[in-house]
Amino acid sequence: LEWVQNLNRLRWTEEEVNAKLEDKITRAFGDVHETSQKEKVSMRTAALIVGVGRVADAIKTLGLWP
């Protein structure tokens, strides 16, 4: 979040930063929990699945892989 603030020359209050962090953490937990239930794997494995999927999506979006 600090990088985003600096890049866009923004200034957020501590409360705004905490709210943004809480939102990101809550969504990340939800994604991992949902994957864990759907794939019937541990939360750790689900976190890996979600993380690798996000990296793959970013690579496709940015065109970094043929």
Order of alpha helices (4+ residues) and beta strands (2+ residues): alpha-alpha-alpha
